[in-house]
Amino acid sequence: MKRQYSVKDIDLLFETSWEVCNKIGGIYTVLSTKARELQQLFPDKVVFIGPDVWSEQNPSPYFIERKTLLKSAASKCKLPHGLKIRVGRWNVPGSPIVILVDFKPIFPLLNNFYGEMWERFGVDSIHAYGDYGEGCAFALAAAMVIEAVTSHLKANPRGVIAHFDEWTTGMGLLYTRAHLPEAATIFTTHATSIGRSICGNGKELYKYFEHYYGDQMAGELNMESKHSLEKSAAKYADCFTTVSEVTARECEQLLDVPVDVVTPNGFEPDFVPDSAKYARLRKAGRQRLLKIAGLMTGEEWDDNTCIVVTSGRNEYRNKGLDLFLDSMARLGESLRGSDRRVLAIVAVPAWVKEPNKDLLFDLNDNGTVPVEPDYMTHRLNNEDSDPVTCRIRTLRTQLPQDNVKIIYIPCYLDGYDGIVNISYYDLLPAVDITVFPSYYEPWGYTPLESVAFSVPAVTTDKSGFGQWILSTGENGIFNSGVTVIPRDDDNYETSAREIAGTLQSYLNATPQQIADARKGAETTAAKADWHFFIKDYLKAFEIAMTHRNQRNKSEITK
């Protein structure tokens, strides 16, 4: 009888992503918060691979180089095509091993690999443009590193799992399938490229969902190469996963490939400060934000101000930035004449030119200079076309918002933006409530991060996180710390008013109700701890090894 493989047989667990030690979006949060749980289960068998896009002048703040790790692989590993790597630790809880690869030597070879992937797997790279080449070069380099490190460590390839995240690493999975077939492969899509494109182009995803054909839409939206690569990676992976039931439906409809297992995104509680530090951060963060608001509006903002924030990727429609702004307008209408005041903050990165010089002058206590425009902390290169800027301008002229003021912070809150100078996680304790009214959101880390920091959140049923909340049967800010509102292609105005109503209810809540909401948020976050969600990854590992066995029977040890 042939022996069945299990997670106990894993010798090396590689995971490749563009966001390893490279904080860009939600995938960074997935990997960096998952790392500790994986390290505890597979001590130093976990190896993350990311792009070496850093320099001596601009080093990664997340990478700690350790040249002797993996038997000095950085200097002794035999890598093809002049590839170079650096080995170290990721400076996050768990401190997993990381390999950063300089993938530039692959660029001149891309056409050769495109041809190979067409012949082997039918990947159409003819229509490639933009970041397609960069993603493929990195993915191929990462796969070559996996192959070389496995050989360098004299590891049994049948004990290797190679996990690839998003279309940007899909070509690495296909290379591994072709050149290291004994390894088990996993492909995770965090959002299909074609689904995101359909929504980003203003098309109605939900009304016509069952009538969309992925290949046809890829041609219409000039997405053939990315879609083809993602579809092939999903098809040829030993295990195909995604992060929510929302996206699982999307994968089956648009990629025509059903997922093997859904792997929801958890959170690592060690990212949340203890109560004493939390209180300090809340005080410091509120002081900073209210001071900025005072200088920008010429008004005093006391500590009774309700601070509402939306954040995340700057996708105006997909992330519901349009709905957030219009909801704030509706809230302003309902609060007219009351003594409650709301500071609404849009904290999403845009094409930043420089900090608002007048505001910076004032923040340095150099006196008071009128700040123009008085809702932007930073100047943009494209202020006349940036959709958030344009909508705020329209709302300011159309609707009086005496009780609600909107401030736009269009930069990464990394602690070095020049105005706020506080990192996002250190700023979250200062916030009273968050709103993430997404139209397209495969998971939704921003509301999960919010409740992890005991800050109640509003989200939608079009996010994976929102669907998860609904599945628990505890919808409602005063129950779970989260209110999930319905969104579809026809209820925009209703959703705006429902968000405004939810916020007004929170503004009118008693101190005990607010305490209950914050406690509910904390309890909800605890249920989304990686300790509970990691089981789905263990299932994915076993599925991958089982499917690898089935396709490579002659190579499996009996």
Buried (B, 14 or more C-beta within 10 A) or exposed (E): EEEEBEBEBBBBBBBBBBBBBBBEBBBBBBBBBBBBBBBEBBEEBBBBBBBBBBEEEEEBEBBEBBEEBBEEBBEEBEBEEEBBBBBBBBBBBBBBBBBBBBBBBBEEEBEEBBEBBBEBBEBBBEBBEEEBBBBBBBBBBBBBBBBBBBEBBEBBBBBBBBBBBBBBBBBBBBBBBBEBBBBBBBBBBBBBBBBBBBBBEEBBBBEEBEEBEBBEBBEBBEBBBBBBBBBBBBBBBBBBBBBBBBBBBBBEBBBEBEBBBBBBBBBBBEBBBEEEEBEEBBEBBBEBBBEBBBBBBEEEBEEEBBBBBBBBBBBBBBBBBBBBBBBBBBBBBBBEEEEBBBBBBBBBBBBBEEBBEBBBBBBEEEEEEEBEBBBBBBBBEEBEEBBBBEBBBEBBEEBEBEBBBBBBBBBBBBBEBBBBBBBBBBBBBBBBBBBBBBBBBBBBBBBBBBBBBBBBBBBBBBBBBBBBBBEEEBBBBBBBBBBBBEBBEEEBEEBBBBBBBBBBBBBEBEEEBBEBBBEBBBBBBBBBBBBEBBEBBBBBBBBBBBBBBEEBEEEBEE
